Amino acid sequence: MLKAPAPKQYALEMVSLEELVPKDHLLRTIERYIDFDFIRDATASLYCDNNGRPAIDPVVLFKMLFIGYLFGVRSERQLVKEVQVNVAYRWFLGMGLTDKVVDASTFSQNRRRRFEGTDIEQLIFDQMVEQAIRHGLIGGHALYTDSTHLKANANRNRHTTHEVELTPMAYLEELNRAIEADRQAQGKKPLRAQGKQVRTKPTKISTTDADAGYMVRDQKPEGFFYLDHRTVDGQHNIITDSHVTPGNINDSRPYLERLDRQRERFGLQPQVVGLDAGYNTVAVCHGLVEREIAGVVGYKRPHSPKGQFKRRQFTYDQAHDLYRCPQGEALVYASTGRDGYRQYKSNPRICVDCPLLDQCTRGRNHQKVMIRHVWEDEREQINQNRLTSWGQKVYARRRETVERSFADAKQLHGHRYARYRGIAKVQAQCLLAAACQNMKKIARLRAVFLRLLAVCRLAGRVYARDQCIGRSFMGIATQST
């Protein structure tokens, strides 16, 4: 017979929080295999020892932030509500069923004020990487780097245009030395010293978030964005670096500096790196060759005017240091400019009667000019790696490593939008998101490895037992005979 349901909400039940959380819950795995005690030691100097009201435990505070990133809860106010009703979250934070959850305003103000101007987020990320290294989850031999955009909290139509000073390249001094050495080798006079020149560029500045950059890229949305430049280890997809720049910064600009940081901070010794075409610049290729790292970089298609010869149709003669046009005529060295490019020019007296002149050049002086960077040999060396069998395998792994890491971040961890305004706060967001991805992967990998180890040990004991029984049986049979 059908009976009316009786209310059970007010019945007194004896239950522990430990029983309510499933044994295979993600937070149980993270709590078992990830060490968070370093957070308390790292933030102890930010708290008063003998004065003031009792503070929120910094470990609990950051664990709440971790919950938000792990489960894609973007709002801190919503996160506090989720902690109130989720027993797994309470268990992870060390709270009981009747313990009062910290107020949303107190939670946000602690994050904003107490840790502003510190590098605690970078420290947390670095600690996750170091824990992965200690457990043998990072090989450091193959690194994959890419960038993804995060939409800034800014209206694309609300901006002003300012002349912004261009920052010089980090490798400018090294390039100038290479230019002078090249001119000296070619018998050219040194370039005249120039006074300090300030180069500016008209740039859109958001009136809402001045740190965001106005991004205009092919097949990408247009507007104010930030870029998260991320490096992933090829062994288990552990993130080894995360760096934020405005959306109008080229991917190649911060690459070598961030690569050196990983080598110095974590002692990684990469032998090969996988990069997309955005990193195919002479500076990056020169830096990789200089560091004795085999780079596999995507092909960067050159832009040639329609109806004219492609650059690849002009062959470079290394032995004689000149170019050959499709008709076989020579383009000889002329000079090396301040930008690091050598100029190779054709003979206009020969070109004027060439039947393919319109496909070669449309200049009034009937002269074809080819340019070649002083570090072009290094770029050609790096580009050759992509054509090898091992290079194709390395490049194909990008989809399974860094691109997969970004896909998970956007789909599961709220990485499509910048939660805050200002590059420092967005940097903190990206570091904590990457740290949470790392801790999730470290915990799961360690759980799998330990289960496999237990199975192997059990199999070893069974094998040893069977061997012992077999030897005993053979002994008894020998004695009976």
FENQUI-V372533 format. One record per pair of residues at least 24 apart in sequence whose ideal C-beta (glycine too) atoms are under 6 Angstrom apart, sorted by sequence separation. I is the first residue (numbers start at 0). GAP is how many residues later the second one is. D is the distance in Angstrom with one decimal. If there is no record, write none. Layout:
i gap d
I GAP D
I GAP D
This chain:
i gap d
79 24 4.4
254 24 5.9
344 24 5.3
408 24 5.9
228 25 5.9
342 26 5.9
343 26 4.4
76 27 4.4
250 27 4.0
251 27 4.9
250 28 5.8
342 28 5.9
251 29 4.7
254 29 5.7
62 30 5.5
340 30 4.2
341 30 4.9
255 31 4.3
75 32 5.2
214 32 3.4
251 32 5.0
340 32 5.4
59 33 5.3
164 33 5.8
165 33 4.6
212 33 2.8
214 33 5.8
339 33 5.4
212 34 3.9
213 34 5.7
339 34 5.1
164 35 5.5
165 35 5.7
212 35 3.5
162 37 4.1
163 37 5.8
162 39 6.0
163 39 4.2
330 39 5.4
160 41 5.5
160 43 5.8
161 43 5.3
158 45 4.6
159 45 5.4
55 46 5.8
158 46 5.9
158 47 5.1
322 47 4.9
60 49 5.8
157 49 4.9
308 50 5.4
307 51 5.5
308 51 5.7
153 52 4.2
55 54 5.9
153 54 4.1
153 55 4.2
313 56 5.7
151 57 5.2
153 58 5.3
151 60 3.6
26 61 5.4
24 63 5.3
26 65 4.2
19 67 4.5
20 67 4.9
155 67 3.7
45 68 5.6
155 68 5.8
20 70 4.7
153 70 4.3
151 72 4.3
151 73 5.7
16 74 5.2
150 74 5.8
151 74 5.8
148 76 4.3
149 76 4.7
148 78 5.8
16 80 6.0
146 80 4.7
147 80 5.5
41 81 5.5
146 82 4.6
296 85 5.6
144 86 4.5
294 87 4.7
142 88 5.4
143 88 5.0
37 89 5.5
285 89 4.1
288 89 4.4
295 89 5.0
295 90 5.4
281 91 4.6
293 91 5.8
141 92 3.4
285 92 4.5
281 93 4.4
284 93 4.7
284 94 4.1
137 95 4.8
295 95 4.6
138 96 3.8
281 97 5.1
284 97 4.2
148 98 5.9
295 98 4.5
136 99 5.1
295 99 4.9
137 100 5.2
136 101 5.8
146 104 5.0
131 106 4.8
128 111 5.8
170 112 5.4
273 120 5.1
273 121 5.7
271 122 5.7
273 124 5.0
142 127 4.7
139 128 3.7
139 129 5.8
140 130 4.9
141 130 5.1
142 130 5.0
143 130 4.4
144 130 5.7
145 130 6.0
128 137 5.9
182 153 5.1
181 154 5.1
178 157 5.8
178 161 5.6
236 164 5.4
174 165 5.2
233 167 5.8
236 168 5.8
231 169 4.7
231 170 4.4
231 173 5.1
243 182 5.3
243 183 4.3
243 186 5.3
241 188 4.9
241 189 5.5
181 192 4.9
225 192 5.5
241 192 4.3
238 195 4.5
177 196 4.9
238 199 5.5
225 200 5.0
237 200 5.7
227 202 4.7
210 211 5.3
208 212 4.3
210 212 4.1
143 254 5.3
145 256 4.5
143 257 4.4
143 258 4.2
147 258 4.6
152 265 5.6
150 266 5.0
151 266 5.1
149 268 4.7
152 268 5.3
124 306 4.5
120 307 4.2
127 307 4.7
136 308 5.8
121 309 5.9
124 309 5.9
120 310 4.2
124 310 4.5
127 310 4.3
131 310 5.3
120 311 5.6
123 311 5.2
127 311 5.6
71 340 5.8
73 340 4.7
71 341 5.8
71 342 4.8
68 344 5.4
73 345 5.9
68 363 5.6
68 364 5.1
69 366 5.1
68 367 4.1
65 370 5.5
33 405 4.9
29 409 5.7
33 409 5.7
32 410 4.3
29 413 4.6
32 413 4.5
28 414 4.4
28 418 5.4
